Amino acid sequence: MSKFRTIWTTEDKYVEVIDQRKLPHEFVTIKLETYKDAEVAIKDMTVRGAPLIGATAAYGIYLAVREMLENQLDGSFLDQAFSDLRASRPTAVNLFWALDKMREALDNADDFLATAWKAAGDIVEEDVETCRMIGVHGLPLIEEIASRKQGDIVNILTHCNAGMLGCVEWGTITSPIYQAIQKGIKVHVWVDETRPRNQGSNLTAYELTRHNVPHTLIVDNAGGHLMQHGMVDMVIVGTDRTTRQGDVANKIGTYLKALAAYDNKIPFYVALPSTTLDMTINNGLTEIPIEERNQDEVRYMIGKGKNGNIEPVLICPETTPASNYGFDVTPARLVSKIITERGVCDASEEGLLSLFPEYK
């Protein structure tokens, strides 16, 4: 797997990210120089995916500290930065975890700037290792299917994007896939387009193409049909927040994939970095806030026209309103196993505590 990251620092100690709104047609980077830049990048989905959102927020706090010191502002400026960044996306718990880690580091700091720089960098490196280990523990699940199929192709269905572009490096759902390919296992990925933002067709397909992973793009509603006809061996999805009982919030449409997998007796796995655990809540259906986004994400599709221009296209009558829920919740009973950086467990309180006893 080629070395590739989604967030990095510059020589003058600012931060750069990939503008994921431009993918797959253009590779454009954006320099973040203020915490407001980081806030906007999270809000408008320049950066996406729970781990990357957390990393961007952490560097947003570093940039706020830098602004505060350079402009001789008081501590209220930093407090405002924490508040603004916390409000940038409501569902992804990594955001709050990263900000809490930054607050904890700064509360005990003598040198604010050096501490913020190191703490943000540590969060990034921790995510890289976490995702690598998710692959280590998820690989045997793919190996088992490959063995059962006597070396034939393992067909994996994904939804949304929880690959490298949603993290820093490796990704969550893609880490087992990349590690399987490195071992010579034949893998093919069914890529859900994932409406309305098309993060499967735009991002997952781009990433798999970059790494020469065999894949096929499908419309969101094709997954059940493929499962009925024995064309899917396993489903792997990511998560933005998982409850103490194992309920999983992920991109809208994940619940329908879980239902189809359950009905067809196909394993449904959730690749879960522990930073997306929210052990303070139990019932995902009632306690996880579900983000509602701008209706124009549904009413318009963005693509590259025959003239080569990248532009939005209205796909419904101009006066038709749209609803745009960003996430849904898959109940724990529909999740076969959870894959974490510490191992694989049941989607239950007992299962999660067996790997993360510190939450007892």
C-alpha distance (Angstrom), angle and dihedral (degrees) to the residues before:
residue distance angle dihedral
M1 . . .
S2 3.79 . .
K3 3.77 119.3 .
F4 3.75 106.2 -101.0
R5 3.79 133.2 152.2
T6 3.77 134.5 -173.5
I7 3.81 98.1 -147.1
W8 3.80 129.2 32.4
T9 3.80 141.8 158.3
T10 3.79 127.4 -110.5
E11 3.79 129.7 -133.2
D12 3.82 90.2 -99.6
K13 3.82 89.2 52.6
Y14 3.75 98.9 -107.4
V15 3.80 123.2 125.2
E16 3.79 133.2 -107.6
V17 3.80 130.0 -163.6
I18 3.79 136.5 177.4
D19 3.79 114.1 -101.1
Q20 3.79 95.7 -125.9
R21 3.80 91.3 -173.2
K22 3.81 87.6 74.6
L23 3.79 97.0 51.5
P24 2.97 137.2 140.1
H25 3.80 94.3 18.3
E26 3.82 100.5 43.8
F27 3.79 132.6 25.6
V28 3.81 105.1 -144.5
T29 3.79 128.7 163.3
I30 3.80 128.0 -154.0
K31 3.78 127.0 -153.0
L32 3.80 116.2 -136.3
E33 3.80 111.8 -150.7
T34 3.81 102.5 159.9
Y35 3.77 135.2 35.0
K36 3.80 87.4 -112.1
D37 3.80 87.9 60.5
A38 3.80 88.5 55.6
E39 3.80 91.8 46.1
V40 3.80 92.2 52.0
A41 3.81 91.9 45.6
I42 3.81 89.1 56.6
K43 3.80 95.5 42.4
D44 3.79 98.2 48.2
M45 3.82 93.6 40.7
T46 3.78 97.1 -113.1
V47 3.81 79.9 138.9
R48 3.79 120.9 32.5
G49 3.76 139.7 -178.4
A50 3.79 126.5 64.4
P51 3.84 98.0 -98.4
L52 3.82 93.8 46.6
I53 3.80 91.2 46.2
G54 3.81 88.3 54.4
A55 3.80 92.7 48.4
T56 3.81 91.6 48.4
A57 3.80 91.3 49.7
A58 3.81 90.5 50.3
Y59 3.79 91.4 53.6
G60 3.81 87.5 43.9
I61 3.80 88.1 63.3
Y62 3.80 90.6 48.5
L63 3.81 88.7 53.2
A64 3.81 90.1 48.5
V65 3.81 90.7 53.1
R66 3.79 89.4 49.5
E67 3.81 91.7 49.8
M68 3.78 91.5 46.9
L69 3.80 93.9 52.3
E70 3.80 96.5 40.6
N71 3.81 92.6 49.8
Q72 3.82 95.4 37.7
L73 3.80 93.1 -121.9
D74 3.79 124.4 162.8
G75 3.79 128.1 -112.9
S76 3.80 93.3 -88.4
F77 3.81 88.2 75.6
L78 3.80 90.7 59.5
D79 3.81 91.2 45.7
Q80 3.80 88.9 53.6
A81 3.79 90.4 50.6
F82 3.80 91.1 53.9
S83 3.80 90.3 48.1
D84 3.81 94.7 47.8
L85 3.78 94.2 46.8
R86 3.81 92.2 47.7
A87 3.81 89.0 55.3
S88 3.81 95.1 48.7
R89 3.85 96.0 90.7
P90 3.83 124.1 6.9
T91 3.82 104.8 -160.7
A92 3.81 109.2 46.0
V93 3.81 106.5 85.5
N94 3.82 92.9 -164.2
L95 3.78 86.7 75.3
F96 3.80 92.3 62.1
W97 3.81 93.2 39.6
A98 3.80 91.7 54.4
L99 3.80 93.4 46.5
D100 3.81 91.1 49.0
K101 3.81 89.4 51.4
M102 3.80 90.2 50.9
R103 3.81 92.0 47.9
E104 3.79 91.3 49.7
A105 3.81 91.6 50.4
L106 3.81 93.7 48.1
D107 3.81 93.5 46.0
N108 3.82 88.2 64.9
A109 3.81 97.8 37.6
D110 3.79 131.4 120.1
D111 3.80 94.3 179.1
F112 3.81 105.1 41.8
L113 3.79 97.7 -171.6
A114 3.80 97.2 47.1
T115 3.79 91.2 44.3
A116 3.80 93.8 50.3
W117 3.81 91.5 47.5
K118 3.81 92.9 50.9
A119 3.81 95.1 42.4
A120 3.81 92.8 52.4
G121 3.80 90.9 46.8
D122 3.80 90.8 49.8
I123 3.82 90.6 53.4
V124 3.80 89.9 53.2
E125 3.81 94.0 48.7
E126 3.80 91.3 45.7
D127 3.80 90.1 56.0
V128 3.80 91.7 51.1
E129 3.81 91.7 54.2
T130 3.81 92.8 41.7
C131 3.79 91.9 55.0
R132 3.79 92.2 45.4
M133 3.79 90.3 54.4
I134 3.81 92.3 47.5
G135 3.79 84.6 59.9
V136 3.79 91.9 48.8
H137 3.81 91.2 54.3
G138 3.79 95.9 38.2
L139 3.81 95.1 49.6
P140 3.85 95.1 77.4
L141 3.81 89.7 58.2
I142 3.80 89.7 58.8
E143 3.81 91.7 41.2
E144 3.80 90.2 54.4
I145 3.80 92.4 54.7
A146 3.82 91.9 44.2
S147 3.80 89.8 52.5
R148 3.79 92.0 48.5
K149 3.82 89.7 50.3
Q150 3.83 89.4 48.2
G151 3.78 93.4 -120.0
D152 3.80 96.5 -43.9
I153 3.83 119.2 139.1
V154 3.81 117.2 -67.2
N155 3.81 108.9 -138.5
I156 3.80 113.6 -149.6
L157 3.80 125.0 -174.1
T158 3.80 120.4 -152.5
H159 3.78 134.8 -174.1
C160 3.80 127.7 -152.3
N161 3.80 115.4 -17.1
A162 3.76 124.5 -62.4
G163 3.76 94.9 150.7
M164 3.78 128.4 111.4
L165 3.79 90.9 -62.2
G166 3.81 89.7 61.8
C167 3.79 92.0 47.4
V168 3.81 133.8 25.5
E169 3.80 102.7 -95.3
W170 3.84 135.3 -12.2
G171 3.82 94.5 11.2
T172 3.80 125.2 -137.9
I173 3.81 106.1 -98.0
T174 3.79 91.8 30.2
S175 3.80 98.0 48.7
P176 3.84 94.0 76.7
I177 3.81 89.1 43.1
Y178 3.81 94.1 52.0
Q179 3.79 91.7 45.6
A180 3.81 91.1 48.8
I181 3.80 90.6 53.0
Q182 3.81 90.4 48.4
K183 3.83 87.0 57.5
G184 3.78 91.5 51.9
I185 3.81 97.9 -105.5
K186 3.79 114.3 150.0
V187 3.79 109.3 -120.3
H188 3.79 133.3 176.7
V189 3.81 122.4 -173.8
W190 3.79 126.1 -150.0
V191 3.82 103.5 -150.1
D192 3.81 116.9 -153.9
E193 3.80 109.6 -143.6
T194 3.84 86.7 -136.8
R195 3.75 106.7 -148.5
P196 2.94 140.3 -118.8
R197 3.82 98.7 31.5
N198 3.82 92.7 23.0
Q199 3.75 92.5 -135.5
G200 3.79 91.0 160.1
S201 3.79 95.9 52.6
N202 3.80 94.0 37.8
L203 3.79 102.6 38.8
T204 3.81 112.9 13.9
A205 3.81 92.2 45.2
Y206 3.82 90.4 46.5
E207 3.77 92.0 51.0
L208 3.81 95.3 45.6
T209 3.80 89.8 48.2
R210 3.80 89.6 51.6
H211 3.81 90.0 53.8
N212 3.82 96.9 40.8
V213 3.81 93.9 -116.3
P214 3.84 112.7 158.8
H215 3.80 108.1 -116.7
T216 3.79 143.9 154.3
L217 3.79 127.1 -149.7
I218 3.81 116.2 -130.9
V219 3.79 134.9 -179.9
D220 3.78 113.0 -103.1
N221 3.79 94.3 -108.5
A222 3.82 95.1 53.9
G223 3.80 95.1 76.0
G224 3.79 95.8 84.4
H225 3.79 92.0 50.1
L226 3.81 91.6 51.6
M227 3.79 91.0 49.5
Q228 3.81 92.5 49.9
H229 3.79 90.0 55.0
G230 3.80 97.1 48.5
M231 3.79 94.7 -107.6
V232 3.83 96.0 125.1
D233 3.82 123.3 64.9
M234 3.78 98.4 179.1
V235 3.80 142.2 -4.8
I236 3.80 121.9 -137.1
V237 3.79 121.3 -174.1
G238 3.78 134.8 167.7
T239 3.78 129.8 -129.5
D240 3.78 139.2 -137.8
R241 3.80 95.4 -163.4
T242 3.81 133.7 5.3
T243 3.80 124.9 -169.3
R244 3.77 130.5 -134.7
Q245 3.82 89.0 -100.4
G246 3.81 93.2 51.4
D247 3.82 100.9 -102.1
V248 3.81 109.3 151.2
A249 3.81 129.3 -144.5
N250 3.78 113.1 -159.3
K251 3.79 139.5 146.0
I252 3.80 114.1 -42.9
G253 3.81 109.8 -84.3
T254 3.80 96.5 38.8
Y255 3.82 91.5 105.5
L256 3.81 91.2 57.4
K257 3.82 90.7 52.5
A258 3.79 89.8 50.7
L259 3.82 91.3 51.6
A260 3.81 91.8 49.9
A261 3.81 91.7 47.3
Y262 3.81 91.6 49.0
D263 3.80 92.1 49.9
N264 3.80 91.5 50.1
K265 3.82 96.0 42.3
I266 3.81 92.4 -117.8
P267 3.83 117.5 148.0
F268 3.80 112.8 -106.2
Y269 3.80 111.8 -158.6
V270 3.79 129.9 -172.5
A271 3.81 117.2 -152.3
L272 3.77 102.5 -146.3
P273 3.80 129.0 -177.8
S274 3.80 106.5 -156.8
T275 3.80 89.0 -121.4
T276 3.82 87.1 75.1
L277 3.81 92.9 57.4
D278 3.78 115.4 109.8
M279 3.80 103.0 -169.1
T280 3.82 91.6 173.4
I281 3.81 92.4 76.5
N282 3.80 133.0 56.3
N283 3.79 111.5 -176.2
G284 3.77 112.4 56.4
L285 3.79 94.8 -170.0
T286 3.79 93.6 59.4
E287 3.79 105.1 24.4
I288 3.82 107.3 41.4
P289 3.82 112.1 86.1
I290 3.79 110.0 -129.2
E291 3.77 114.1 -145.9
E292 3.79 117.3 -130.2
R293 3.77 111.2 -156.2
N294 3.80 135.5 -164.2
Q295 3.80 112.5 -59.9
D296 3.79 91.5 -133.5
E297 3.80 89.2 74.0
V298 3.81 85.1 69.1
R299 3.80 98.5 36.3
Y300 3.80 94.8 50.5
M301 3.79 133.5 45.7
I302 3.78 121.3 -157.6
G303 3.77 119.3 -142.7
K304 3.76 147.4 136.8
G305 3.78 112.3 -83.9
K306 3.80 127.7 -147.6
N307 3.80 87.3 -97.9
G308 3.79 89.3 60.8
N309 3.79 94.8 -112.0
I310 3.80 120.5 131.9
E311 3.79 107.1 -136.4
P312 3.81 144.2 146.2
V313 3.80 118.3 -99.8
L314 3.81 123.6 -159.0
I315 3.83 109.2 -127.3
C316 3.82 100.8 -176.6
P317 3.82 138.1 42.5
E318 3.79 110.6 -64.1
T319 3.81 93.0 -116.2
T320 3.81 97.1 46.5
P321 3.82 111.8 113.5
A322 3.81 121.0 -143.8
S323 3.79 137.3 -153.2
N324 3.79 117.0 -138.9
Y325 3.80 116.7 -170.6
G326 3.78 108.1 175.5
F327 3.81 99.5 -156.2
D328 3.78 144.1 20.2
V329 3.80 132.1 -160.4
T330 3.79 123.4 -116.4
P331 3.83 110.9 -155.8
A332 3.79 115.8 -123.8
R333 3.83 91.3 -116.8
L334 3.82 89.3 70.1
V335 3.82 95.0 50.7
S336 3.81 114.3 92.7
K337 3.79 96.4 -164.1
I338 3.79 140.4 -20.3
I339 3.82 117.3 -127.8
T340 3.82 113.4 -150.6
E341 3.78 137.3 167.7
R342 3.82 88.2 -98.4
G343 3.78 98.3 47.9
V344 3.81 143.9 -74.4
C345 3.80 121.4 -54.7
D346 3.79 144.1 165.0
A347 3.78 118.0 -84.5
S348 3.78 94.4 -108.6
E349 3.77 140.7 93.4
E350 3.79 90.0 -99.9
G351 3.78 92.2 49.5
L352 3.78 94.9 48.7
L353 3.80 93.2 45.0
S354 3.80 90.3 51.3
L355 3.81 87.3 65.6
F356 3.81 99.0 29.2
P357 3.82 105.9 36.6
E358 3.81 90.5 161.6
Y359 3.82 87.4 79.9
K360 3.84 94.0 61.1
